[in-house]
Amino acid sequence: MKKILLIISLIVSASALFAQADKESSPLDNVSISYLDKSFSVYDKLQKTIWSDPELGFLETKSSALLQNHLKSNGFTVEAGVAGMPTAFVASYGSGHPVIAVLAEFDALPGLSQDTVPYRKPLVEGGAGHGCGHNAFGVGAAAGAVAIAQWLNAEKHTGTIKVFGTPAEEGGGGKVYMVRDGLFKDVDIVLDWHPATGNGVTTGTGTAIQMVDYSFYGIATHAAGSPDKGRSALDGVEALNYMVNLLREHVPTSSRIHYVISNGGEAPNVVPDYARVSYYIRSPKREILKELVAWIGQAAEGAALGTQTKVKSEIISGFYERLNNRKLSELVQRNLEIVGGVHYDARERAFAEEIAKGLNKDISALEEVKSVKPLADEKPSTGGGSSDVGDISWVVPTVSFNTATFVPGSAGHSWQNVAVGGTTIGTKSLINTAKVFSLSAIALYTNPELVKEIKEEFEKRRGADFKYEPLLGDRKPALDYRVKR
């Protein structure tokens, strides 16, 4: 009997030791993850505060200040108003290398005001809204950075974590000015994320873009009484648009050209002496983009000659396509799979189902938010959107990933995204993001060889002759680009 009891005791002890070993070896068993698990309410309140007062690009005074103050209260030093942008900042914690940076965006979109209900209900008619989830974006970056700082402090480990507060991603290109001013020179690795309808690492390269305003100047006169005395600036705009629509047949199919007449005159009975058209010109390769911009510039000159007006062009902004890093993507993929997807509670599920039904989507698609997509191969871009993260990716090894902030099937920049992102679904997404940031940063801090391999791949893919030249030239930040003119 004593032998049996002894054997049982040994088995129980061994099981306890194995269980303890498993617990200690779990990547999720560290101070950073523990901090995030305990801080849901903190970041839920912070993201909803930014969501409830949406601010447009370069005007994000309150949103930027909220993130800065949170980081300061957690031991970060903050340099504000960098690169000529009042709402841009760099927050730092720790010392020495590697220096790991996370990116924070916080600008909203015009015309997307929306309540957290599953039907269209603007809170402010015509007002702004976070249709791209930047309320969660900035808070997720701040949460991840604070969690990493907790780990650095607890482990007394060498390394620096930085948060780059990057304003005006939606067309203003805040990151480009920060790259141009050399603010990323001492950074070793950049970790980036974006709210989405699913969970996965970004492997697409996107498109390079230049945003150009063409302003035409004519002669005003009475449109009925003396039309021969005038020269219509609007005619110049329309002539340009017509020529651009003709040249579409002869550009690469992966290129994109879109425009809006942002000023077409004041009254039909006055020949307009001023008119402006705003263009977004995109291509997967910036070399082709430059050719397209030059061609459209020639069309603008021709339009002015043909209408006897004058034209001036102004580059509003411009971004590079992305340069991906496979080694870094594999690291984040592993950690994204460890953290897992987003899991709705009963209330969140019911809300998401109503959104899905309104989109005529099968509610079974909601299961997608629980899983992580496999790491895809990089494929040549066939068009699509652009991001100022592209410029960063050409000066520092950079990885981007998504977590499920929105309901599957939702369109980008939609009221549905505003509605969902401002709920606890958005908070769950950003907490998962912060955990991925934490696990990835810890792996980089504790594995110098991995950092070296990532940098070697970066240099090889970028090329020895690469020289960074911003597509927006030497212009100052267009701080008023969201202000009605």
Rosetta blueprint (number, residue, H / E / L):
1 M L
2 K H
3 K H
4 I H
5 L H
6 L H
7 I H
8 I H
9 S H
10 L H
11 I H
12 V H
13 S H
14 A H
15 S H
16 A H
17 L H
18 F H
19 A H
20 Q H
21 A H
22 D H
23 K H
24 E H
25 S H
26 S L
27 P L
28 L L
29 D L
30 N L
31 V H
32 S H
33 I H
34 S H
35 Y H
36 L H
37 D H
38 K H
39 S L
40 F H
41 S H
42 V H
43 Y H
44 D H
45 K H
46 L H
47 Q H
48 K H
49 T H
50 I H
51 W H
52 S H
53 D L
54 P L
55 E L
56 L L
57 G L
58 F L
59 L L
60 E L
61 T H
62 K H
63 S H
64 S H
65 A H
66 L H
67 L H
68 Q H
69 N H
70 H H
71 L H
72 K H
73 S H
74 N L
75 G L
76 F L
77 T E
78 V E
79 E E
80 A E
81 G L
82 V H
83 A H
84 G H
85 M L
86 P L
87 T L
88 A L
89 F E
90 V E
91 A E
92 S E
93 Y E
94 G E
95 S E
96 G L
97 H L
98 P L
99 V E
100 I E
101 A E
102 V E
103 L E
104 A E
105 E L
106 F L
107 D L
108 A L
109 L E
110 P L
111 G L
112 L L
113 S L
114 Q L
115 D L
116 T L
117 V L
118 P L
119 Y L
120 R L
121 K L
122 P L
123 L L
124 V L
125 E L
126 G L
127 G L
128 A L
129 G E
130 H L
131 G L
132 C L
133 G L
134 H H
135 N H
136 A H
137 F H
138 G H
139 V H
140 G H
141 A H
142 A H
143 A H
144 G H
145 A H
146 V H
147 A H
148 I H
149 A H
150 Q H
151 W H
152 L H
153 N H
154 A H
155 E H
156 K L
157 H L
158 T L
159 G E
160 T E
161 I E
162 K E
163 V E
164 F E
165 G E
166 T L
167 P L
168 A L
169 E L
170 E L
171 G L
172 G L
173 G L
174 G H
175 K H
176 V H
177 Y H
178 M H
179 V H
180 R H
181 D L
182 G L
183 L L
184 F L
185 K L
186 D L
187 V L
188 D L
189 I E
190 V E
191 L E
192 D E
193 W E
194 H E
195 P E
196 A E
197 T L
198 G L
199 N E
200 G E
201 V E
202 T L
203 T L
204 G L
205 T L
206 G L
207 T L
208 A E
209 I E
210 Q E
211 M E
212 V E
213 D E
214 Y E
215 S E
216 F E
217 Y E
218 G L
219 I E
220 A L
221 T L
222 H E
223 A L
224 A L
225 G L
226 S L
227 P H
228 D H
229 K H
230 G L
231 R E
232 S L
233 A H
234 L H
235 D H
236 G H
237 V H
238 E H
239 A H
240 L H
241 N H
242 Y H
243 M H
244 V H
245 N H
246 L H
247 L H
248 R H
249 E H
250 H H
251 V L
252 P L
253 T L
254 S L
255 S L
256 R E
257 I E
258 H E
259 Y E
260 V E
261 I E
262 S E
263 N E
264 G L
265 G L
266 E L
267 A L
268 P L
269 N L
270 V E
271 V L
272 P L
273 D L
274 Y E
275 A E
276 R E
277 V E
278 S E
279 Y E
280 Y E
281 I E
282 R E
283 S E
284 P L
285 K L
286 R H
287 E H
288 I H
289 L H
290 K H
291 E H
292 L H
293 V H
294 A H
295 W H
296 I H
297 G H
298 Q H
299 A H
300 A H
301 E H
302 G H
303 A H
304 A H
305 L H
306 G H
307 T H
308 Q L
309 T L
310 K E
311 V E
312 K E
313 S E
314 E E
315 I E
316 I E
317 S E
318 G E
319 F E
320 Y L
321 E L
322 R L
323 L L
324 N L
325 N L
326 R H
327 K H
328 L H
329 S H
330 E H
331 L H
332 V H
333 Q H
334 R H
335 N H
336 L H
337 E H
338 I H
339 V H
340 G L
341 G L
342 V L
343 H L
344 Y L
345 D L
346 A H
347 R H
348 E H
349 R H
350 A H
351 F H
352 A H
353 E H
354 E H
355 I H
356 A H
357 K H
358 G H
359 L L
360 N L
361 K L
362 D L
363 I H
364 S H
365 A H
366 L H
367 E H
368 E H
369 V H
370 K H
371 S L
372 V E
373 K L
374 P L
375 L L
376 A L
377 D L
378 E L
379 K L
380 P L
381 S L
382 T L
383 G L
384 G L
385 G L
386 S L
387 S L
388 D L
389 V H
390 G H
391 D H
392 I H
393 S H
394 W L
395 V L
396 V L
397 P L
398 T E
399 V E
400 S E
401 F E
402 N E
403 T E
404 A E
405 T L
406 F L
407 V L
408 P L
409 G L
410 S L
411 A L
412 G L
413 H L
414 S L
415 W H
416 Q H
417 N H
418 V H
419 A H
420 V H
421 G H
422 G L
423 T L
424 T H
425 I H
426 G H
427 T H
428 K H
429 S H
430 L H
431 I H
432 N H
433 T H
434 A H
435 K H
436 V H
437 F H
438 S H
439 L H
440 S H
441 A H
442 I H
443 A H
444 L H
445 Y H
446 T L
447 N L
448 P H
449 E H
450 L H
451 V H
452 K H
453 E H
454 I H
455 K H
456 E H
457 E H
458 F H
459 E H
460 K H
461 R H
462 R H
463 G L
464 A L
465 D L
466 F L
467 K L
468 Y L
469 E L
470 P L
471 L L
472 L L
473 G L
474 D L
475 R L
476 K L
477 P L
478 A L
479 L L
480 D L
481 Y L
482 R L
483 V L
484 K L
485 R L
